[in-house]
Amino acid sequence: MLAQTGSIKGKVLLVNGEPAVYANIQLEDGELKTITNEAGTFSMQGLKPGTYQIHVSLLGHESTSHTLKVPTSGATPVVTIRLIPSATPLNEVVVTGQYEPQSLRKSVYQIRTISSERIQQRGAVNVMGVLNNELGMRFSNDATLGTTDVQLMGMSGRNVKILLDGVPMVDRGDTRESLNQIDINSIERIEIVEGPMSVSYGSDALAGVINIITKKATGEHLGVTARLQEETVGQEYQPLTQQGTHNQSLGLTWQKKGWQVAVGGTNNTFGGWQGRAEGRTKEWLPKDQRLGHVKVGYVNGTFSVYYRLDGLMETILSEGAENINTQRARDQKYLTNRLMHQLQGEWTISERVQLTTQASYTDYERRTQTSILDLTTGRRTLSLGQGEQDVAKFDSKTFRTTLSYKLSSAVSLQPGVDINLDAASGARIAGTPSISDYALFISSVINPTSAISIRPGLRFIKNSVYDAPPVIPSLNTKFSLGQNLDLRLAYARGFRSPALRELYFNYFDASHSIVGNPNLKAEYSNSFNGSFVWQSVARQGVARQNVARQSTSAKDVHLKSTLGFFYNHFHNLIDYGYDPTNPSVSMTVNIDQFRTTGGTFENQLYWNNLQASVGFSYIGRYNSILDEGDYASRDLGTFLWSPEVNASLTYHFKKLGTQLGFFYKYTGKRPSYTATVDSQNNPTVRLAEIGAFHWGDVTLTKTLTKYLRLSAGAKNIFNVTRLTNSSTDVGGAHSTGGPVPMSYGRSYFAGLVVNWSKPTSH
């Protein structure tokens, strides 16, 4: 027990002089730690006389250490520490799947992060515009419904868990529309965990997790942010309304004495794209989005709690062709409303124990509204045909709590409870089905040495519809092979119960004929992944001697290389097939087995004002034609491979307050075999391909004044619109036939961002 003879007090500031709120302060031996308050101050009591080294860290800033002496007189030394932003993401802190925020390098998971600075550089108006340059990520577009889905490491969106501040987002079913229904202006950063996270996050996390982390208030201040951005759609544009993409956003944050308030709203208007369509129809459908959020919370040194409400109103308009005989047209609107409530709290009970709780309720409604327009009189009437007016409702309730307990400096334990209750109703949904999922999970972090970290985990599931496995295990390990080299190896068992839409949802229109399948089985998977990560800092000139005082500045060269690999084996994978009683109708089916495998090689360079990266991936998807007929004996290859290459280059002209960026990605051909017949009407197969394409963006951001920033650039500079497709089916149930729609061509954008703030502490 430490004698009550002395203490250390101090204040931690950011480079702009504002207090560093909730910075971590820890003694070198790790036995005593605290955090700064809203004023950036801290105090450590009960210290024996002697010399102490304290470590100071804060998310997004470089860590620093200071040596202080507590005199025998019992006097209290006072220190002022100034933190500077991290020059590179090598010092980034991550939260997804962690017991507590920790550095990216210490995590046993292989995590990719996208910072707020990178989001600003991309000039994006939705999350897809940020992620489309990432390795292993592909986006597919349904031109008829105006929706977009994501694929991660060869797996479809139904196997990717989308989180908002760690809370699951609700989708209608297999497509991850929610990813583009999040306000881009409220995002602080994005964390992507590759590989199954079923032990921590349950169903849908077979391929990985995308965690969208929203902005938090920092320091006692009142802040206002406004954004206006205009963008062409191909060669189509009208200022502020109709043709083009128009983004307007306004946000307000306030914090004082631990109380926090944040309010924001965004309007996104996409005027659609005519493309090759004629008359009233459009190749890309117009879309209007109104997004808003309100957050109220309270934080002190050991306790935090907040309530957040996110709302969405989305309208997608599909105008039909004119019937020249009746001079009428059939129009459809797809109306989506979402209200997502979440309540989160953290309580640091002691230095060893922390309790975290999340609860959420989501009310989701998708309405199809069909009308007939008389083009001669302008009179519009509702269509009364079967299925022309429809409402599908989904509601989801989640509760999750974890207790993190440090048994010692080498062993930590985290038990938790996870409850998910889902229900649906609507004319196209059979009955009013519901699924309840109750889970108990437990994991531990064991550090037998400073170079080894082992994280075993178990999840026990009770599902109201499906018999889950007795236990879902996982094992993640990290080995420091040297000062600059880390090895991560992991195994995880995955489980996914079918979504309500896959079981009970029926949908028919001009381009879709889909029925649910209540006889679906649950999915299982065994997954293996690993990575080598090498990183180094080569110091040039005089190294920074005192980060807190910023007495010198080093032009360091930061290098990071990551070689990753993965293998996934799925059983009863859910996908779309054909109804055996009616081959013209698609239905959800179980695929007996499916596999994905591949590797990635990513490299990053940070030097002075230059940031550069280049990466390569090669991903194979199981050739499922081998499971049909007598094709297994043919030399068709077990996997069908597709390459990707990406690169980025940004340079900061500090004296000009200007950043230039170039972002590039090559997505290779995606092959597949399809069953057909030859000229003699004998069964055979043929190789089909979706074409390769190049994607590039050029951006510029410039600080005009203290409060005003300009952004401009060109997107899709290679003018990609449609991908060649030699298959007779683009994508099964969500196929619209013919070439694959990818984009609306080269576009140009310009925008202004206003950031204003004033202290509230006076």
Secondary structure as the mmCIF struct_conf table of DSSP 4:
data_model
#
loop_
_struct_conf.conf_type_id
_struct_conf.id
_struct_conf.beg_label_comp_id
_struct_conf.beg_label_asym_id
_struct_conf.beg_label_seq_id
_struct_conf.end_label_comp_id
_struct_conf.end_label_asym_id
_struct_conf.end_label_seq_id
BEND BEND1 GLN A 4 THR A 5
STRN STRN1 ILE A 8 LEU A 13
TURN_TY1_P TURN_TY1_P1 VAL A 15 ASN A 16
BEND BEND2 GLY A 17 GLY A 17
STRN STRN2 PRO A 19 PRO A 19
TURN_TY1_P TURN_TY1_P2 VAL A 21 TYR A 22
STRN STRN3 ASN A 24 LEU A 27
TURN_TY1_P TURN_TY1_P3 GLU A 28 ASP A 29
BEND BEND3 GLY A 30 GLU A 31
STRN STRN4 LYS A 33 ILE A 35
TURN_TY1_P TURN_TY1_P4 GLU A 38 ALA A 39
BEND BEND4 GLY A 40 GLY A 40
STRN STRN5 THR A 41 MET A 44
HELX_LH_PP_P HELX_LH_PP_P1 LEU A 47 LYS A 48
BEND BEND5 PRO A 49 PRO A 49
STRN STRN6 GLY A 50 SER A 57
TURN_TY1_P TURN_TY1_P5 LEU A 59 GLY A 60
STRN STRN7 HIS A 61 HIS A 61
STRN STRN8 THR A 64 VAL A 70
TURN_TY1_P TURN_TY1_P6 THR A 72 SER A 73
STRN STRN9 VAL A 78 ARG A 82
STRN STRN10 PRO A 85 PRO A 85
BEND BEND6 ALA A 87 THR A 88
HELX_RH_3T_P HELX_RH_3T_P1 PRO A 89 ASN A 91
STRN STRN11 VAL A 93 VAL A 94
TURN_TY1_P TURN_TY1_P7 THR A 96 GLY A 97
BEND BEND7 TYR A 99 GLU A 100
STRN STRN12 GLN A 102 SER A 103
HELX_RH_3T_P HELX_RH_3T_P2 LEU A 104 LYS A 106
BEND BEND8 VAL A 108 TYR A 109
STRN STRN13 ILE A 111 ILE A 114
HELX_RH_AL_P HELX_RH_AL_P1 SER A 116 ARG A 122
TURN_TY1_P TURN_TY1_P8 GLY A 123 GLY A 123
BEND BEND9 VAL A 125 ASN A 126
TURN_TY1_P TURN_TY1_P9 VAL A 127 VAL A 127
HELX_RH_AL_P HELX_RH_AL_P2 MET A 128 LEU A 131
TURN_TY1_P TURN_TY1_P10 ASN A 132 ASN A 133
BEND BEND10 GLU A 134 GLU A 134
TURN_TY1_P TURN_TY1_P11 LEU A 135 GLY A 136
STRN STRN14 MET A 137 ASP A 142
TURN_TY1_P TURN_TY1_P12 ALA A 143 GLY A 146
STRN STRN15 THR A 147 LEU A 152
TURN_TY1_P TURN_TY1_P13 MET A 153 GLY A 154
STRN STRN16 MET A 155 MET A 155
HELX_RH_3T_P HELX_RH_3T_P3 GLY A 157 ASN A 159
STRN STRN17 VAL A 160 LEU A 164
TURN_TY1_P TURN_TY1_P14 ASP A 165 GLY A 166
STRN STRN18 VAL A 167 PRO A 168
HELX_LH_PP_P HELX_LH_PP_P2 MET A 169 VAL A 170
BEND BEND11 ARG A 172 THR A 175
HELX_RH_3T_P HELX_RH_3T_P4 GLU A 177 ASN A 180
BEND BEND12 GLN A 181 ILE A 182
HELX_RH_3T_P HELX_RH_3T_P5 ILE A 184 SER A 186
STRN STRN19 ILE A 187 GLU A 194
BEND BEND13 GLY A 195 GLY A 195
HELX_RH_AL_P HELX_RH_AL_P3 SER A 198 TYR A 201
TURN_TY1_P TURN_TY1_P15 SER A 203 ASP A 204
BEND BEND14 LEU A 206 ALA A 207
STRN STRN20 GLY A 208 THR A 214
BEND BEND15 GLY A 219 GLU A 220
STRN STRN21 HIS A 221 GLU A 231
STRN STRN22 VAL A 233 VAL A 233
TURN_TY1_P TURN_TY1_P16 GLY A 234 GLN A 235
STRN STRN23 GLU A 236 GLU A 236
BEND BEND16 PRO A 239 GLY A 244
STRN STRN24 THR A 245 LYS A 256
TURN_TY1_P TURN_TY1_P17 LYS A 257 GLY A 258
STRN STRN25 TRP A 259 PHE A 270
STRN STRN26 TRP A 273 TRP A 273
TURN_TY1_P TURN_TY1_P18 GLY A 275 ARG A 276
TURN_TY1_P TURN_TY1_P19 GLY A 279 ARG A 280
BEND BEND17 GLU A 283 GLU A 283
STRN STRN27 TRP A 284 TRP A 284
STRN STRN28 LYS A 287 VAL A 299
BEND BEND18 GLY A 301 THR A 302
STRN STRN29 PHE A 303 SER A 318
HELX_LH_PP_P HELX_LH_PP_P3 GLU A 319 ALA A 321
STRN STRN30 GLU A 322 ASN A 323
TURN_TY1_P TURN_TY1_P20 ILE A 324 GLN A 327
STRN STRN31 ARG A 328 THR A 348
BEND BEND19 SER A 350 ARG A 352
STRN STRN32 VAL A 353 ASP A 374
TURN_TY1_P TURN_TY1_P21 LEU A 375 THR A 377
STRN STRN33 ARG A 380 LEU A 382
BEND BEND20 GLY A 385 GLY A 385
TURN_TY1_P TURN_TY1_P22 GLN A 386 GLY A 387
BEND BEND21 GLU A 388 GLU A 388
STRN STRN34 GLN A 389 LYS A 406
BEND BEND22 LEU A 407 ALA A 410
STRN STRN35 VAL A 411 GLY A 426
TURN_TY1_P TURN_TY1_P23 ALA A 427 ARG A 428
STRN STRN36 ILE A 429 ILE A 429
BEND BEND23 ALA A 430 GLY A 431
STRN STRN37 SER A 434 THR A 449
TURN_TY1_P TURN_TY1_P24 SER A 450 ALA A 451
STRN STRN38 ILE A 452 ASN A 463
BEND BEND24 SER A 464 TYR A 466
BEND BEND25 PRO A 470 PRO A 470
STRN STRN39 ILE A 472 SER A 480
BEND BEND26 GLY A 482 ASN A 484
STRN STRN40 LEU A 485 ARG A 496
HELX_LH_PP_P HELX_LH_PP_P4 SER A 497 ALA A 499
HELX_RH_AL_P HELX_RH_AL_P4 LEU A 500 TYR A 504
STRN STRN41 PHE A 505 PHE A 505
STRN STRN42 TYR A 507 PHE A 508
BEND BEND27 ASP A 509 SER A 511
STRN STRN43 SER A 513 VAL A 515
TURN_TY1_P TURN_TY1_P25 PRO A 518 ASN A 519
HELX_LH_PP_P HELX_LH_PP_P5 LEU A 520 ALA A 522
STRN STRN44 GLU A 523 ALA A 538
BEND BEND28 GLY A 541 VAL A 542
HELX_LH_PP_P HELX_LH_PP_P6 ALA A 543 ARG A 544
BEND BEND29 GLN A 545 GLN A 545
TURN_TY1_P TURN_TY1_P26 VAL A 547 GLN A 550
STRN STRN45 VAL A 557 ASP A 579
TURN_TY1_P TURN_TY1_P27 PRO A 580 THR A 581
STRN STRN46 ASN A 582 TRP A 607
TURN_TY1_P TURN_TY1_P28 ASN A 608 ASN A 609
STRN STRN47 LEU A 610 TYR A 622
HELX_RH_3T_P HELX_RH_3T_P6 SER A 624 ASP A 627
BEND BEND30 GLU A 628 GLU A 628
TURN_TY1_P TURN_TY1_P29 GLY A 629 ASP A 630
HELX_RH_3T_P HELX_RH_3T_P7 TYR A 631 SER A 633
BEND BEND31 ARG A 634 ARG A 634
BEND BEND32 THR A 638 THR A 638
STRN STRN48 PHE A 639 PHE A 653
HELX_RH_3T_P HELX_RH_3T_P8 LYS A 654 LEU A 656
TURN_TY1_P TURN_TY1_P30 GLY A 657 GLY A 657
STRN STRN49 THR A 658 THR A 667
STRN STRN50 ARG A 670 VAL A 677
TURN_TY1_P TURN_TY1_P31 SER A 679 GLN A 680
BEND BEND33 ASN A 681 ASN A 681
STRN STRN51 PRO A 683 ILE A 690
HELX_LH_PP_P HELX_LH_PP_P7 GLY A 691 ALA A 692
STRN STRN52 PHE A 693 THR A 703
BEND BEND34 THR A 705 TYR A 707
STRN STRN53 LEU A 708 LYS A 715
TURN_TY1_P TURN_TY1_P32 ILE A 717 PHE A 718
STRN STRN54 ARG A 722 LEU A 723
STRN STRN55 ASN A 725 ASN A 725
BEND BEND35 SER A 727 THR A 728
BEND BEND36 VAL A 730 GLY A 731
HELX_RH_3T_P HELX_RH_3T_P9 GLY A 732 HIS A 734
BEND BEND37 GLY A 737 PRO A 739
STRN STRN56 VAL A 740 PRO A 741
STRN STRN57 SER A 747 PRO A 759
#
